[in-house]
Amino acid sequence: MAKELKAFPQQYRVNIDALKKYNDEYLTGASLLEAAYKRCLDNKCK
């Protein structure tokens, strides 16, 4: 998913903000998405 969001950074921002607002890391996995997205920005995504 992070790979696809790299092409649409505005959509990533909307999604990550909504996930964080929900405030349930176990359910949303927002920190996992953030970490994967950052790796993709560094051209290290799989």
N, C-alpha and C positions, 0 to 999 in steps of 0.2 A: 504494500500500500504506500509506503514511503516513497518508493520509486515513482509511482504515478503522481503523487503529490508534489514531487520535485518540479514537474512540468507546470504545476498550477499553485504557485506559492500563496496566492490570496485564498484559495480554497483550503490549503493547509492551515492558515492562520484562523479562518472561521471554524474549522473542525477542532483544532487544538483548544481554542478558547471555549468552545461549547463543552468539550470533554472535561476541561479543568473546572468549568462552572458547575458541572454535575457533582464534582467533589467526591468521587468514589473511585480511587485508583484501581482497586481490585476489579471493578466492573468495566471501567473504561480503558485501562492500560495506557493512559495518556503519556506517562513517562517513557514507556517502551516506544511509542510512536515518535516522541521527541528525539529519543536517542537514535532510532533508525533514520529519521529524517536528517539529523545532523551528519550521520555517516554518509548519507547520499549526497549531501552538499559538499562533502570532502571527496566525492567520487569513490567511495569505498562501499557502496551498496551492492548486495548480491543479487 
